[in-house]
């Protein structure tokens, strides 16, 4: 399958990919639900036209699609795109997130999918095959935007934590799966009685009222985005698109939080869990989910409703959920 014209370049380089799913179905659903709240009506209408009719225009309905099709032969080319495996990364002692030109990785995948969406917005698909490419590019984009905000998708150590065994209560698991699924599920259960809608509303309220840096989440720092990419024309025109910066910031969490005091005999369901969830962590886990959704919406709004202001800025769309 081809997406942007540069996919042939991307396919030339295959990096060692991790194997676990990203965030898990619940985490990806939440990022899609958060993004939906910040789409302008114009963007939401366009998204509804592109996505399969059965999904009713809901990003959350397609947020896990890329995981469901990962092991199909026809989509094998996309497997490495779920991860960014920076060379020389060794947390918690040393975190690095150097960009690889045209690498087959998560950073380039976000750029590629965005470029594809821009390309088809400028020139609408004329065939069913082209319409399918655009539809799949949007579904990949939604998923990869979730992946890039999960810290262990931006870490190379022990295959992003897949080969880092842990204890979770009486059970055994690994660091990657814990960040994908276990932390979110326990947070939803412990603080909201297992109600993901309440968790979503809480996350949105935190974005509106608690995280003081939220208005800056859609800012792209020129100093962090100097690398030349095959999609420079896209990043020049979509001002809220900066996956190199997002990956670097998320990778930094691997040194400051994720890998600190790693031990395969540690029970991560106790003090570690408390250190990354809830008020003691400034709701770090929810913040990563919120950043993913807000930035996802910002990029889609730039493509489909260019006059819209970035979410959570003083002039941007900032509404609390009416439905999810």
C-alpha positions as CSV (number, residue, x, y, z in Angstrom):
1,X,0.0,0.0,0.0
2,X,1.2,3.5,-0.8
3,X,0.4,6.6,1.2
4,X,2.4,9.7,0.5
5,X,4.7,9.6,-2.4
6,X,7.6,9.2,0.0
7,X,6.5,5.8,1.3
8,X,8.9,4.2,-1.1
9,X,11.7,6.0,0.6
10,X,10.4,5.0,4.1
11,X,10.3,1.3,3.1
12,X,14.0,1.3,2.4
13,X,15.0,1.4,6.0
14,X,13.7,-1.2,8.5
15,X,14.5,-0.7,12.1
16,X,14.1,-3.2,14.9
17,X,10.5,-3.0,16.0
18,X,9.0,-3.7,19.4
19,X,6.1,-6.1,19.5
20,X,3.5,-5.0,22.1
21,X,0.5,-3.0,21.2
22,X,0.4,0.7,22.1
23,X,-1.6,2.1,25.0
24,X,-4.0,-0.8,24.6
25,X,-7.5,-0.5,23.3
26,X,-8.7,1.7,26.2
27,X,-5.9,4.1,25.9
28,X,-6.3,4.6,22.2
29,X,-10.0,5.0,22.6
30,X,-9.5,7.7,25.1
31,X,-7.1,9.6,22.8
32,X,-9.6,9.5,20.0
33,X,-12.4,10.7,22.4
34,X,-10.3,13.5,23.6
35,X,-9.4,14.6,20.1
36,X,-13.1,14.5,19.1
37,X,-14.0,17.1,21.7
38,X,-11.6,19.6,20.1
39,X,-12.5,19.1,16.4
40,X,-14.3,22.1,14.8
41,X,-17.7,21.3,13.2
42,X,-16.1,21.6,9.8
43,X,-13.3,19.2,10.7
44,X,-15.7,16.7,12.3
45,X,-17.9,16.7,9.2
46,X,-14.9,16.1,7.0
47,X,-13.6,13.3,9.2
48,X,-17.1,11.7,9.1
49,X,-16.9,11.7,5.3
50,X,-13.6,10.0,5.2
51,X,-14.0,7.3,7.9
52,X,-16.1,4.2,7.3
53,X,-19.8,4.9,7.6
54,X,-20.2,2.4,10.4
55,X,-17.9,4.5,12.6
56,X,-20.2,7.5,12.6
57,X,-17.3,9.9,12.3
58,X,-15.8,8.9,15.7
59,X,-12.0,8.9,15.9
60,X,-12.3,6.6,18.9
61,X,-13.9,3.9,16.8
62,X,-10.9,3.7,14.5
63,X,-8.2,4.4,17.1
64,X,-7.2,0.8,17.5
65,X,-7.6,-0.3,13.9
66,X,-3.9,-0.2,13.2
67,X,-3.3,-2.7,16.0
68,X,-6.0,-5.0,14.7
69,X,-4.5,-5.2,11.2
70,X,-0.8,-5.3,12.2
71,X,-0.2,-8.9,11.6
72,X,-2.0,-9.1,8.2
73,X,0.5,-9.7,5.4
74,X,-0.8,-6.8,3.4
75,X,0.0,-4.4,6.3
76,X,3.4,-5.9,7.4
77,X,5.1,-2.8,6.0
78,X,3.5,-0.7,8.7
79,X,4.6,-2.7,11.7
80,X,7.8,-0.7,12.6
81,X,5.8,2.5,12.3
82,X,4.3,1.9,15.8
83,X,7.6,2.6,17.4
84,X,10.5,5.1,17.6
85,X,13.7,3.3,18.6
86,X,16.3,6.0,19.0
87,X,19.9,4.9,18.5
88,X,22.0,5.1,21.7
89,X,19.0,5.4,23.9
90,X,19.8,3.9,27.4
91,X,17.4,5.2,30.1
92,X,17.5,6.2,32.8
93,X,21.2,7.1,32.4
94,X,20.9,8.5,28.9
95,X,17.9,9.5,26.8
96,X,18.2,10.5,23.2
97,X,15.7,10.9,20.4
98,X,17.7,11.7,17.3
99,X,15.7,11.8,14.1
100,X,16.5,9.3,11.4
101,X,15.9,10.7,7.9
102,X,13.2,8.6,6.2
103,X,13.3,6.0,8.9
104,X,10.6,3.4,9.1
105,X,9.5,4.5,12.5
106,X,6.7,6.3,14.4
107,X,8.0,9.8,13.9
108,X,8.2,9.4,10.1
109,X,4.9,7.6,10.1
110,X,3.1,10.6,11.7
111,X,4.7,12.9,9.1
112,X,3.8,10.5,6.3
113,X,0.2,10.1,7.2
114,X,-0.3,13.8,7.7
115,X,1.3,14.5,4.3
116,X,-1.1,12.0,2.7
117,X,-4.1,13.7,4.3
118,X,-2.9,17.1,3.1
119,X,-2.3,15.7,-0.4
120,X,-5.8,14.4,-0.7
121,X,-7.3,17.5,0.8
122,X,-5.6,19.6,-1.9
123,X,-6.7,17.1,-4.6
124,X,-9.7,14.9,-3.7
125,X,-9.4,11.2,-4.5
126,X,-10.8,10.3,-7.9
127,X,-11.0,6.5,-7.5
128,X,-12.1,4.1,-4.8
129,X,-8.5,3.0,-4.4
130,X,-7.4,6.5,-3.7
131,X,-10.3,7.0,-1.3
132,X,-9.2,3.9,0.6
133,X,-5.7,5.2,0.9
134,X,-6.9,8.5,2.4
135,X,-9.2,6.6,4.8
136,X,-6.4,4.3,6.0
137,X,-4.0,7.2,6.3
138,X,-6.5,8.9,8.7
139,X,-6.9,5.8,10.7
140,X,-3.2,5.2,10.9
141,X,-2.7,8.9,11.9
142,X,-5.1,8.6,14.8
143,X,-3.3,5.5,16.1
144,X,0.2,6.7,15.6
145,X,-0.5,9.9,17.4
146,X,-1.4,7.8,20.4
147,X,1.8,5.7,20.0
148,X,4.1,8.7,20.0
149,X,2.9,9.8,23.4
150,X,3.4,6.5,25.1
151,X,7.0,6.7,26.6
152,X,8.0,3.2,25.9
153,X,7.2,3.6,22.2
154,X,10.0,6.2,22.3
155,X,12.5,4.0,24.1
156,X,15.1,1.5,22.8
157,X,16.1,-0.2,26.0
158,X,15.1,-3.8,26.2
159,X,12.9,-3.4,23.1
160,X,10.9,-0.6,24.6
161,X,10.4,-2.5,27.9
162,X,8.9,-5.6,26.2
163,X,11.9,-7.6,27.5
164,X,11.8,-5.9,30.9
165,X,9.9,-8.2,33.2
166,X,8.0,-6.8,36.2
167,X,5.7,-7.9,39.0
168,X,2.2,-6.5,39.0
169,X,0.7,-7.6,42.3
170,X,0.8,-11.4,42.2
171,X,1.1,-11.5,38.4
172,X,4.0,-11.2,36.1
173,X,4.1,-8.8,33.2
174,X,6.5,-6.4,31.4
175,X,7.2,-2.7,31.6
176,X,5.8,-2.0,28.1
177,X,2.5,-3.8,28.7
178,X,2.1,-2.0,32.0
179,X,2.3,1.4,30.3
180,X,0.1,0.2,27.5
181,X,-2.7,-1.2,29.6
182,X,-2.2,-2.0,33.3
183,X,-1.7,1.6,34.5
184,X,-4.7,2.9,32.7
185,X,-7.0,0.1,33.7
186,X,-6.0,0.4,37.4
187,X,-6.3,4.2,37.4
188,X,-9.8,3.9,35.9
189,X,-10.8,1.3,38.4
190,X,-9.3,2.8,41.5
191,X,-10.4,6.4,41.1
192,X,-13.5,6.1,39.0
193,X,-15.0,2.7,39.8
194,X,-14.1,1.3,36.4
195,X,-16.0,4.0,34.5
196,X,-14.0,5.1,31.5
197,X,-16.4,7.9,30.7
198,X,-15.8,9.5,34.1
199,X,-12.0,9.1,33.5
200,X,-12.4,10.8,30.1
201,X,-14.4,13.7,31.7
202,X,-11.8,14.1,34.4
203,X,-8.9,14.2,31.8
204,X,-10.7,16.9,29.8
205,X,-11.4,18.9,33.0
206,X,-7.7,18.7,33.9
207,X,-6.8,19.9,30.5
208,X,-9.1,22.9,30.8
209,X,-8.4,23.8,34.5
210,X,-5.3,22.1,36.0
211,X,-2.4,21.7,33.6
212,X,-1.2,25.3,33.2
213,X,1.0,24.4,30.3
214,X,-1.9,23.0,28.2
215,X,-2.1,26.1,25.9
216,X,1.5,25.4,24.8
217,X,0.9,21.8,23.8
218,X,0.3,22.7,20.2
219,X,3.4,24.9,20.0
220,X,6.2,23.7,17.8
221,X,9.6,25.0,19.0
222,X,11.9,25.8,16.0
223,X,14.9,24.8,18.0
224,X,13.6,21.3,18.4
225,X,12.6,20.8,14.8
226,X,15.6,21.7,12.8
227,X,16.0,18.3,11.1
228,X,15.4,18.0,7.4
229,X,12.7,15.4,6.6
230,X,11.1,14.1,3.4
231,X,7.9,15.9,4.5
232,X,9.3,19.4,5.2
233,X,6.6,20.9,2.9
234,X,4.0,19.4,5.2
235,X,5.6,20.6,8.5
236,X,6.0,24.1,6.9
237,X,2.3,24.3,6.2
238,X,0.9,22.5,9.3
239,X,2.3,24.6,12.1
240,X,1.1,22.4,14.9
241,X,2.8,19.3,13.5
242,X,6.1,18.5,15.2
243,X,6.5,14.7,16.0
244,X,10.3,15.0,16.3
245,X,9.7,17.4,19.3
246,X,6.9,15.2,20.7
247,X,9.0,12.1,20.5
248,X,12.0,13.8,22.2
249,X,9.8,15.2,25.0
250,X,8.1,11.8,25.6
251,X,11.5,10.0,25.4
252,X,12.8,12.3,28.2
253,X,10.1,10.8,30.5
254,X,12.0,7.5,30.1
255,X,14.9,8.9,32.0
256,X,13.0,11.1,34.5
257,X,10.2,8.6,35.4
258,X,9.6,5.4,33.4
259,X,12.9,3.6,33.9
260,X,14.0,5.0,37.3
261,X,14.9,2.3,39.7
262,X,13.8,-0.5,37.3
263,X,13.9,-3.9,38.9
264,X,12.3,-7.2,37.7
265,X,11.4,-8.1,41.3
266,X,9.6,-4.8,42.0
267,X,5.8,-4.7,42.4
268,X,4.9,-1.9,40.1
269,X,1.2,-1.9,41.2
270,X,2.0,0.0,44.4
271,X,4.4,3.0,44.8
272,X,5.4,3.1,41.1
273,X,1.7,3.3,40.1
274,X,1.2,6.1,42.5
275,X,4.2,8.0,41.1
276,X,2.7,8.2,37.6
277,X,-1.0,8.5,38.2
278,X,-3.3,10.8,40.3
279,X,-2.4,14.1,42.0
280,X,1.0,13.0,43.3
281,X,2.3,12.8,39.7
282,X,0.2,15.8,38.5
283,X,-1.8,13.2,36.7
284,X,1.1,12.3,34.3
285,X,-0.6,9.3,32.7
286,X,-3.7,11.3,31.9
287,X,-1.6,14.2,30.7
288,X,0.1,12.0,28.0
289,X,-3.3,10.8,26.8
290,X,-4.6,14.4,26.7
291,X,-1.5,15.7,24.8
292,X,-2.1,13.0,22.2
293,X,-5.8,13.9,21.7
294,X,-5.3,17.7,21.7
295,X,-2.4,17.6,19.2
296,X,-4.3,15.1,17.1
297,X,-7.2,17.5,16.9
298,X,-5.0,20.5,16.2
299,X,-3.4,18.9,13.2
300,X,-6.7,17.7,11.8
301,X,-8.2,21.2,12.2
302,X,-5.3,22.7,10.4
303,X,-5.8,20.4,7.5
304,X,-9.6,20.6,7.2
305,X,-10.5,23.9,8.8
306,X,-7.4,26.1,8.5
307,X,-8.9,29.2,10.1
308,X,-9.4,27.3,13.4
309,X,-7.2,28.3,16.3
310,X,-5.3,25.6,18.2
311,X,-7.2,23.8,21.0
312,X,-6.9,25.2,24.6
313,X,-5.4,28.5,23.5
314,X,-7.2,31.7,24.4
315,X,-8.8,31.9,21.0
316,X,-9.0,28.2,20.3
317,X,-11.8,25.7,20.6
318,X,-12.1,24.8,24.3
319,X,-15.3,23.0,25.1
320,X,-16.2,20.5,27.7
321,X,-17.7,17.2,26.5
322,X,-21.3,17.0,25.6
323,X,-21.1,13.4,24.4
324,X,-18.5,10.8,24.0
